Amino acid sequence: MTKLMGFLVIQSILLAWGHLGIARDIPLNPLTLESTRLSSSTLAPGANAELILKVQLLPGHHAYLEQFRLQAVPESALKIGNINVQPTVKFYDKFSKKTKMGIEKSATISAIIEIPENVLLGDTLYHLILTYQACTDSYCHLPKTIDFKLPVNIVSIDDSDKLNVSQSNLVKFEDSQFSQAKKKGWIYLILFVFLAGLLTGFTPCIFPMIPITLTILHGHKKHLTHWQGFWRSCIYVLGIAITYVALGLFAASTGSLFGSFLGHPIMAMFLASIFFLMALSMFGAFEIKLPHFIEQKLLKHKTEASYKGIFVAGLLAGIVASPCVGPVLISVLTFVAKSQNVVLGGVLLFFFALGFGVLFIVLGTFGEIIKKLPKAGHWMIEIKELFGWAMLALALYYLKPVMSDHHWHMLLAVVLISTASLSGAFTSNENLTQWQKLKKGWMLAILIVGTLILTTSFFPKLANVSSLQNNPSSSIPWQRYSEELIAEAKSANKGVIIDFYASWCAACKDLVAETFSSPEVQALKDKFIWIKFDATNSSDLFDKLRKKYSILGLPHIVFYAPTGKWLPEETLTGFENAKEFTARMLRVLVL
């Protein structure tokens, strides 16, 4: 009996030791924080900087990307933007049986932090917590945290100016679209703007520049070698590129100021006027020619061997061509302004100009190719009319945000009716070709559509009743902004959606018409307090909220969880379809 008891005791000890041995093989903290660095250790109240963390993961482990969290203690001590983890890898997760994204070995975690406005001056030690979850192929840790301290010297705004704090830190919370573009890679982005520039080079608006461009590039020389023509063309296009690079650098440097300028109603009306004039030219009302003084200015720099003159002519050509490339150019500049990345602004606009200049390089290198182009005829008139319709569409697009729906629809109706009438809707059927008959049918259809729109515009009450019956977005209980509503939402265990909009914001109207009115969003509307803030005109309150929520453009939609916590990572800056917006709402409700 004694031997049996001794045997059992020994086996128990060995078994316990075996379990302890297994437990000792599981590390307590598989992730270690190697270093912390702030892009500027001296900041003013309300300023921001980039926090960079270097982490090391034990061999055989991987940490899930979606489990990384970075927060301050207390949370009000610092505003922390979306975190960026690089590099990331894909791996098969045996526990969820899905492919996951995460890190292995080492990685860099970065985020933009913002100092509160009401912080005291002097040396401050902030308490931050990094949360993560790591696994191996055989086991998974519970979520773990790493506590660390971040020293910051808080100085007055005047002192921070003297210290020349880097302006690149003005980017606060990167929007999801810009982050996605970066994930695809800079090569993808550069190729995209290059192709955009290439396409804009073939718009009819550019055609009047071709003869004078050939005159500038070839000068008085009757016989240029292809190599000479190529070099002259490259210098000419380089001049164009410098003009657009300057615009890109200006947009990136001024950021939201440039975005506000582009979004101003006067700018929209100016662009619309240009496109209306270009459309009239395409329909044959008049012929677009370069103003005589501009033509003389360009020709002044066409001397035979004057590469400097060709370069200056390119600089001027970039300015002259700006209205022709307006829609695409403005889109690129708006993107650059939002990023506030000076290097990105210069590179993207340079490659946009290169794409735009491909036509001039080809024509300058192979000058004789112009003689082999098809001769003008009836087909050219049809092509010009097609481009005319495109110009009208662009003009109406730019006017829509700055006009009431009623007046915009009236203008749309007048444009459709008048243009269809002048384009052959009432042409006699005698001696018409099959193509001309088909064209007349299209014009009659456009005429009928324009008449219907004009009729509903003259009876706005009838149209409004119909829209209210068919547009569920009118049932969303929108309220004006107030801090009390956010507090009430927390008490009622509801989320909060704050929609910053403006009367000139086209994407804001698209959200109302397509997203907020969808059945999916309507089904969840009672779980939120819906708040609208009209940012059409600047105000002290908007300036305060713009800083608080890092608003660089509109629309800008802010979300609060039912717990009353602001969720900057869910901020929406742009249009989003109903499916994606509903998924965002569901995420907010469970946070």
C-alpha positions in Angstrom: 0.0 0.0 0.0 2.9 2.3 0.9 4.6 1.5 -2.4 1.4 2.2 -4.3 0.9 5.6 -2.6 4.5 6.5 -3.4 4.1 5.5 -7.0 1.0 7.7 -7.3 2.7 10.7 -5.7 5.7 10.4 -8.1 3.4 10.1 -11.1 1.4 13.1 -9.9 4.6 15.2 -9.5 5.9 14.1 -13.0 2.5 14.9 -14.5 2.4 18.3 -12.9 6.0 19.0 -13.9 5.1 18.0 -17.5 2.2 20.5 -17.5 4.4 23.2 -16.0 6.9 22.4 -18.7 4.3 23.0 -21.4 3.2 26.2 -19.7 6.7 27.5 -19.6 6.9 27.0 -23.4 4.1 29.6 -23.8 5.7 33.1 -23.6 4.0 35.6 -21.4 4.5 38.5 -23.9 5.3 37.4 -27.5 5.4 41.0 -28.7 7.9 43.5 -27.4 8.1 47.2 -27.9 11.6 48.0 -29.2 11.4 51.7 -29.5 9.0 54.7 -29.6 9.6 57.9 -31.6 7.6 61.1 -32.1 8.2 63.2 -35.2 8.4 66.2 -32.9 9.0 66.0 -29.2 8.0 69.7 -28.8 4.4 70.5 -29.6 1.9 73.3 -29.0 -1.7 72.8 -27.8 -3.8 71.6 -30.7 -0.8 70.6 -32.7 -0.2 67.0 -33.9 2.7 64.7 -34.8 3.4 61.2 -36.0 4.0 58.5 -33.4 6.2 55.6 -34.6 6.5 52.3 -32.7 8.9 49.6 -33.6 7.7 46.1 -32.4 9.3 42.7 -32.4 7.4 39.4 -32.5 8.8 36.1 -31.3 9.5 33.4 -34.0 6.6 31.2 -34.9 4.1 33.8 -33.9 1.8 36.0 -36.0 -0.3 39.0 -34.7 -3.7 39.9 -36.2 -3.9 43.2 -38.0 -7.5 43.9 -36.9 -6.6 43.3 -33.2 -4.1 46.2 -32.9 -5.4 49.1 -30.9 -3.6 52.2 -29.6 -5.2 54.4 -26.9 -4.3 57.0 -24.3 -5.1 56.7 -20.6 -7.4 58.6 -20.1 -8.7 58.7 -23.7 -9.3 62.4 -23.5 -5.5 63.0 -22.9 -4.7 62.5 -26.6 -6.5 62.2 -29.9 -5.1 59.3 -31.8 -5.9 58.7 -35.4 -6.1 55.5 -37.4 -3.0 53.3 -36.9 -0.9 52.1 -39.8 1.0 48.8 -39.6 3.8 47.9 -42.0 4.8 45.5 -43.3 1.9 43.1 -43.2 1.6 39.5 -44.4 -1.2 37.1 -45.3 -1.5 33.8 -43.4 -4.0 31.0 -43.0 -5.6 31.1 -39.6 -6.3 27.5 -38.4 -8.7 28.7 -35.7 -11.1 30.7 -37.9 -10.2 28.7 -41.0 -9.8 31.9 -43.0 -6.9 33.9 -44.6 -5.9 36.7 -42.3 -3.7 39.8 -42.4 -1.1 40.4 -39.7 2.5 40.8 -38.9 5.4 38.4 -38.4 8.9 39.0 -36.9 9.1 42.9 -36.8 6.9 45.7 -37.9 6.3 49.5 -37.6 3.1 50.9 -36.1 2.4 54.6 -36.7 -0.4 57.0 -36.0 -1.1 60.7 -35.9 -1.6 62.0 -32.3 -3.1 65.4 -31.5 -2.5 67.4 -28.3 -5.7 68.8 -26.7 -6.2 72.6 -26.8 -6.6 72.9 -23.0 -3.4 71.1 -22.0 -0.9 72.8 -19.6 2.4 74.0 -20.8 5.6 72.1 -19.8 7.0 68.6 -19.9 4.2 66.1 -20.0 4.3 62.3 -19.8 1.5 60.6 -21.6 0.3 57.1 -20.7 -0.5 54.9 -23.8 -1.6 51.3 -24.2 -1.0 49.1 -27.3 -3.4 46.2 -27.5 -2.6 43.1 -29.7 -3.4 39.4 -30.1 -0.8 36.9 -31.2 -1.1 33.2 -32.1 1.0 30.3 -33.3 -0.1 27.3 -35.3 -1.0 25.4 -32.1 -2.3 28.0 -29.7 -3.7 31.6 -29.4 -3.0 34.1 -26.7 -5.7 36.1 -25.2 -5.6 39.8 -26.2 -2.6 41.4 -24.4 -1.5 45.0 -23.7 1.8 46.9 -23.6 1.9 50.0 -21.5 4.4 52.7 -22.3 5.1 56.4 -21.6 5.4 59.1 -24.2 7.3 62.3 -23.1 6.2 65.5 -24.8 7.3 69.1 -24.2 4.2 71.3 -24.5 5.1 74.9 -25.5 3.1 78.0 -26.5 2.1 78.4 -30.2 4.6 81.3 -30.6 7.4 79.1 -29.3 6.4 76.2 -31.5 6.6 78.5 -34.6 10.2 79.4 -33.7 11.1 75.8 -33.4 10.0 75.2 -37.0 7.8 72.2 -36.4 7.4 70.2 -39.5 4.4 71.1 -41.5 4.1 67.6 -42.8 2.3 66.7 -39.6 -0.7 68.7 -40.6 -2.3 65.5 -41.9 -4.5 64.3 -39.0 -6.7 61.4 -39.8 -6.1 59.8 -43.2 -9.4 59.0 -44.9 -10.1 55.5 -46.0 -9.9 56.2 -49.7 -6.3 57.7 -49.5 -5.2 54.8 -47.4 -6.6 52.3 -49.9 -4.8 54.1 -52.7 -1.5 53.9 -50.8 -2.0 50.2 -50.2 -2.3 49.7 -54.0 1.1 51.3 -54.4 2.5 54.5 -55.8 3.1 52.9 -59.2 -0.6 52.3 -59.6 -1.4 55.9 -58.6 1.2 57.3 -61.0 0.0 55.1 -63.9 -3.6 56.2 -63.2 -2.8 59.9 -63.4 -0.6 59.4 -66.5 -3.4 57.7 -68.3 -5.8 60.4 -67.2 -3.4 63.0 -68.7 -3.1 61.0 -71.9 -6.8 60.9 -72.4 -7.2 64.6 -71.8 -4.7 65.3 -74.5 -7.2 64.0 -77.1 -10.1 66.3 -76.2 -11.3 68.6 -79.1 -10.4 71.6 -77.0 -6.7 70.8 -77.5 -7.0 70.7 -81.3 -6.5 74.4 -81.9 -3.2 74.2 -80.1 -1.8 71.6 -82.5 -0.8 73.9 -85.5 0.8 76.5 -83.3 2.6 73.8 -81.3 4.1 72.4 -84.5 5.2 75.9 -85.5 6.9 76.4 -82.2 8.6 73.1 -82.2 9.8 73.2 -85.8 10.6 76.9 -86.1 11.8 77.9 -89.5 13.4 74.5 -90.2 11.8 72.6 -93.0 13.6 69.3 -92.3 14.1 68.3 -88.7 15.4 64.8 -87.8 13.2 62.7 -85.7 15.7 63.0 -82.9 15.7 66.8 -83.0 12.0 66.9 -83.0 11.9 64.5 -80.1 14.2 66.7 -78.0 12.3 69.9 -78.8 9.0 68.2 -77.9 10.4 66.9 -74.6 11.5 70.4 -73.6 8.1 71.8 -74.6 6.3 69.2 -72.5 8.7 69.8 -69.6 7.6 73.4 -69.6 4.0 72.2 -69.4 5.0 69.8 -66.6 6.6 72.6 -64.5 3.4 74.6 -64.7 1.3 71.7 -63.4 3.9 70.6 -60.8 3.7 74.2 -59.4 0.0 73.8 -59.1 0.5 70.4 -57.3 3.0 71.8 -54.8 0.6 74.8 -54.1 -2.3 72.4 -53.6 -0.3 70.1 -51.2 1.1 73.1 -49.3 -2.2 74.9 -48.7 -4.3 71.8 -48.1 -7.8 72.6 -47.0 -7.5 76.2 -48.2 -7.0 75.0 -51.8 -9.9 72.6 -51.4 -12.2 75.4 -50.2 -11.1 77.5 -53.2 -12.0 74.7 -55.6 -15.3 74.1 -53.8 -16.4 77.8 -53.9 -19.5 78.5 -55.9 -17.8 81.2 -58.0 -15.2 78.7 -59.1 -17.9 76.2 -60.0 -19.8 78.8 -62.1 -16.5 79.9 -63.8 -15.8 76.3 -64.8 -19.4 75.7 -66.0 -19.2 78.9 -68.1 -16.0 77.6 -69.8 -17.6 74.3 -70.6 -20.8 75.9 -72.0 -18.7 78.0 -74.3 -16.7 75.0 -75.4 -20.0 73.1 -76.0 -21.3 76.0 -78.2 -18.0 75.8 -80.2 -18.4 72.1 -80.7 -21.9 72.6 -82.0 -20.6 75.2 -84.5 -21.7 78.4 -82.9 -18.1 79.8 -83.3 -14.6 78.5 -83.6 -12.2 78.3 -80.7 -8.9 80.1 -81.5 -6.1 81.2 -79.3 -6.4 84.9 -78.5 -4.1 86.9 -80.8 -1.9 88.2 -78.0 -1.4 84.7 -76.6 -0.6 83.4 -80.1 2.0 86.2 -80.5 3.4 85.5 -77.1 3.9 81.8 -77.9 5.3 82.5 -81.4 7.8 84.9 -79.9 9.6 81.9 -78.4 9.9 79.8 -81.5 13.3 80.8 -82.8 15.2 77.9 -84.5 17.7 76.9 -81.8 16.1 78.5 -78.8 15.5 75.6 -76.4 14.9 78.2 -73.8 12.2 79.8 -76.0 10.5 76.4 -76.5 10.6 75.8 -72.7 8.9 79.2 -72.0 6.3 78.4 -74.7 5.6 75.2 -72.8 5.1 77.1 -69.6 2.5 79.3 -71.3 0.9 76.3 -73.0 0.3 74.7 -69.6 -1.7 77.7 -68.6 -3.6 78.0 -71.9 -4.5 74.3 -71.8 -5.7 74.3 -68.2 -9.4 74.9 -69.0 -9.3 72.0 -71.4 -8.0 69.6 -68.8 -10.1 71.2 -66.0 -12.2 68.3 -64.7 -9.4 65.8 -64.5 -6.8 68.4 -63.3 -9.1 69.6 -60.5 -9.8 66.0 -59.4 -6.0 65.3 -59.1 -5.4 68.6 -57.4 -8.2 68.0 -54.9 -6.8 64.6 -54.1 -3.3 66.1 -53.6 -4.7 69.0 -51.4 -6.4 66.4 -49.2 -3.2 64.4 -48.7 -1.1 67.6 -48.0 1.9 65.6 -49.2 4.2 67.9 -51.1 6.2 65.1 -52.7 3.1 63.3 -53.8 1.7 66.5 -55.3 4.8 67.2 -57.4 5.1 63.6 -58.6 1.5 63.1 -59.6 1.2 66.4 -61.4 4.4 65.8 -63.2 3.2 62.4 -64.6 -0.2 63.9 -65.4 1.6 66.5 -67.5 3.7 63.8 -69.2 0.6 61.9 -70.1 -1.0 65.1 -71.4 2.1 65.8 -73.4 2.4 62.5 -75.2 0.3 63.9 -78.1 2.7 66.8 -78.5 5.8 64.6 -78.3 4.4 62.3 -81.1 3.5 65.3 -83.3 6.8 67.0 -82.7 8.8 63.9 -83.4 6.9 62.8 -86.4 5.7 66.2 -87.8 4.8 64.7 -91.1 2.1 62.5 -89.4 -0.2 65.5 -89.4 -0.5 65.2 -93.2 -1.7 61.6 -92.9 -4.6 62.4 -90.6 -8.1 61.8 -92.1 -9.4 64.9 -93.9 -12.2 66.8 -92.2 -15.7 65.8 -93.3 -19.2 65.0 -92.0 -17.8 62.5 -89.6 -15.8 65.2 -87.9 -19.0 67.3 -87.4 -20.6 64.3 -85.7 -17.6 63.7 -83.4 -17.6 67.4 -82.5 -21.3 67.3 -81.6 -20.6 64.2 -79.4 -17.9 66.1 -77.5 -20.4 69.1 -77.3 -22.8 66.9 -75.4 -20.0 65.9 -73.1 -19.1 69.5 -72.5 -22.7 70.3 -71.6 -22.8 67.4 -69.2 -19.7 68.7 -67.4 -21.1 72.2 -67.2 -24.3 71.0 -65.6 -22.3 68.8 -63.3 -20.4 71.8 -61.9 -23.5 73.9 -61.6 -25.6 71.3 -59.7 -23.9 71.8 -56.3 -24.4 75.6 -56.4 -28.0 75.7 -57.6 -31.3 74.6 -56.0 -32.7 71.4 -57.4 -35.7 73.3 -58.8 -33.6 75.8 -60.8 -31.1 73.2 -61.9 -33.8 70.9 -63.3 -35.2 73.9 -65.2 -31.8 74.6 -66.7 -31.3 71.0 -67.5 -34.7 71.0 -69.3 -33.8 74.1 -71.3 -30.4 72.7 -72.3 -31.9 69.4 -73.5 -34.8 71.0 -75.4 -32.7 73.6 -77.1 -29.8 71.4 -78.0 -32.0 68.5 -79.3 -33.9 71.0 -81.4 -30.7 72.4 -83.0 -29.2 69.0 -83.4 -31.8 67.6 -85.8 -35.0 66.8 -83.8 -37.1 68.7 -86.3 -35.1 67.8 -89.5 -37.2 66.7 -92.5 -36.9 63.0 -93.2 -36.2 63.6 -96.9 -32.8 62.5 -98.1 -31.7 61.4 -94.6 -29.3 58.5 -94.3 -30.0 55.6 -91.9 -27.5 57.2 -89.4 -29.2 60.6 -89.6 -32.6 59.0 -89.1 -31.3 57.2 -86.0 -29.8 60.4 -84.7 -33.1 62.2 -85.2 -34.8 59.6 -83.2 -32.4 60.1 -80.3 -32.8 63.9 -80.5 -36.6 63.4 -80.3 -36.3 61.2 -77.3 -34.0 63.8 -75.6 -36.6 66.5 -76.5 -39.4 64.5 -74.8 -37.3 64.0 -71.7 -36.4 67.7 -71.5 -40.1 68.6 -71.9 -41.1 66.2 -69.1 -38.4 67.7 -66.8 -39.5 71.2 -67.7 -43.2 70.4 -66.9 -42.4 69.0 -63.5 -40.2 72.0 -62.8 -43.3 74.3 -63.4 -45.3 72.2 -60.9 -42.8 71.9 -58.0 -45.5 71.1 -55.4 -46.6 68.0 -57.4 -43.0 66.9 -57.8 -42.3 67.4 -54.1 -45.3 65.3 -53.0 -44.1 62.5 -55.3 -40.5 62.7 -54.0 -41.6 62.6 -50.4 -43.7 59.5 -51.1 -41.0 57.7 -52.9 -37.9 58.9 -51.0 -37.7 57.4 -47.5 -34.7 59.7 -46.6 -37.3 62.4 -45.8 -38.3 60.3 -42.8 -34.9 60.4 -41.2 -35.3 62.6 -38.1 -32.5 65.0 -38.7 -31.7 67.5 -36.0 -29.4 70.5 -35.7 -26.0 70.0 -34.0 -25.7 70.4 -30.3 -23.6 68.7 -27.6 -26.7 67.9 -25.7 -27.9 65.5 -28.4 -24.7 63.5 -28.2 -25.2 63.2 -24.4 -28.8 62.2 -24.9 -27.8 59.5 -27.3 -25.5 58.0 -24.7 -28.4 58.0 -22.2 -30.7 56.4 -24.7 -28.0 53.8 -25.7 -28.1 55.1 -29.3 -25.3 55.8 -31.8 -24.8 59.3 -33.3 -24.3 60.2 -36.9 -23.2 63.8 -37.6 -23.4 64.8 -41.2 -21.3 67.9 -42.2 -22.6 69.1 -45.5 -22.9 72.2 -47.7 -25.3 73.4 -50.4 -22.5 73.2 -53.0 -21.4 69.7 -52.1 -22.5 67.2 -54.8 -21.4 64.1 -52.9 -23.5 65.3 -49.9 -26.6 65.3 -52.1 -25.7 61.9 -53.5 -25.5 60.5 -50.0 -29.0 61.8 -49.2 -30.5 60.6 -52.5 -28.9 57.2 -52.8 -27.5 56.1 -49.4 -29.7 57.5 -46.6 -32.8 56.7 -48.6 -32.0 53.0 -49.0 -34.1 50.4 -47.2 -30.9 49.0 -45.4 -30.1 52.4 -43.8 -33.8 53.1 -43.0 -34.0 49.8 -41.1 -31.3 51.0 -38.7 -32.3 54.6 -38.5 -34.0 54.3 -35.1 -30.8 53.1 -33.5 -29.1 56.4 -34.1 -29.5 60.1 -33.4 -29.1 61.9 -36.8 -27.5 65.3 -36.7 -26.9 67.7 -39.6 -24.4 70.6 -39.6 -24.6 73.1 -42.5 -21.0 74.1 -43.3 -22.0 76.1 -46.4 -20.9 79.3 -44.6 -18.0 79.5 -42.1 -18.7 80.1 -38.4 -16.9 80.0 -35.1 -18.7 76.8 -34.2 -17.7 75.2 -37.5 -14.1 76.3 -37.0 -14.1 74.6 -33.6 -15.6 71.4 -34.9 -13.4 71.4 -38.0 -10.3 71.2 -35.7 -12.0 68.7 -33.4 -13.0 66.3 -36.1 -10.1 67.1 -38.6 -12.4 68.2 -41.4 -10.5 68.8 -44.6 -13.5 68.6 -47.1 -17.1 67.7 -47.4 -19.0 65.5 -46.9 -17.6 64.5 -43.5 -19.6 62.1 -41.4 -18.7 61.5 -37.8 -19.9 58.5 -35.7 -20.3 58.0 -32.0 -20.9 54.6 -30.5 -23.9 54.0 -28.1 -21.4 54.2 -25.3 -20.8 57.8 -26.1 -17.3 57.1 -27.5 -16.3 59.1 -30.6 -15.0 56.6 -33.3 -12.5 58.5 -35.6 -11.6 55.3 -37.4 -15.2 55.1 -38.7 -15.2 58.7 -40.1 -16.5 58.9 -43.6 -15.0 61.5 -46.0 -16.8 61.1 -49.3 -19.6 59.2 -50.9 -20.3 55.6 -49.9 -23.0 53.3 -51.2 -25.8 51.9 -49.0 -24.2 48.5 -48.5 -20.9 49.8 -47.2 -22.6 52.5 -45.1 -24.9 49.9 -43.5 -21.9 47.8 -42.6 -20.3 50.9 -41.1 -23.4 51.5 -39.0 -23.4 48.0 -37.7 -19.8 48.2 -36.7 -20.5 51.4 -34.8 -23.4 49.8 -32.9 -21.2 46.9 -31.5 -18.2 49.1 -30.5 
